[in-house]
Amino acid sequence: MSDKGLSFRPIANLELDRFERPEIPGAPGFARRAAWYLVNAMFFQGAVLGLVPGGLKCALLRGFGARVGRGITIKPRVSIKSPWFLEIGDHSWIGECAWIDNHTAVRIGSNVCISQGVYIFTGNHDWSDPKFAFFCKPVEIGDGVWVTAFQRIPPGTVVPPNVAVLTAATTTSNEP
């Protein structure tokens, strides 16, 4: 069944009071995550401080554990959840309002254009589980890829080199 392009699927009754916060291997402690949250809010998500040069943004990312190449362009209003799980090759661009929602590894190759509004996510919840269990899978984007504006790249996606991602990726499975 659908309404205005949306799809609906029956699910089990959710019991969110039974939700158990997942342990994410490799995630730093609370203080480091909180520090990143503030840096991300000021220098990446902000429209004013987001205008600082890409070199400073790359240095900040490296300071929080990202592996970032040379010649990276990161536009304002970008959100990066976990720089310690991020790798970006040389001469890649991250467009305005892109969101890298990574609970695990995201590898972006060299000479990659992540256009404005792109959402890359590595985790989701299993809608067939009443406890709303969380799962995550890495995402890899090959060299020379152009992810066009406002696309979604879901958990476990591997984008081969030298392609354009033209339509929103969707998943029909809720399997972790």
Number of C-alpha atoms within 10 A of each C-alpha: 7 8 7 5 7 7 8 9 7 7 11 11 12 14 11 11 9 11 14 11 8 9 8 11 8 10 15 13 8 9 9 11 17 12 12 21 15 12 17 23 18 15 22 25 23 16 17 12 14 21 16 15 14 18 14 11 21 21 13 18 22 17 13 20 15 18 17 22 16 14 16 22 18 23 23 22 25 24 20 21 18 24 27 23 20 24 19 23 20 17 17 25 23 23 22 22 21 25 22 21 18 23 25 24 19 27 19 25 21 23 20 26 22 27 20 21 19 23 21 21 24 21 19 18 15 17 19 16 16 16 18 20 18 17 17 19 18 19 22 19 24 19 20 19 22 22 26 19 21 17 21 19 24 22 23 17 18 14 19 14 16 14 15 15 18 12 12 15 11 10 10 5 9 12 11 14
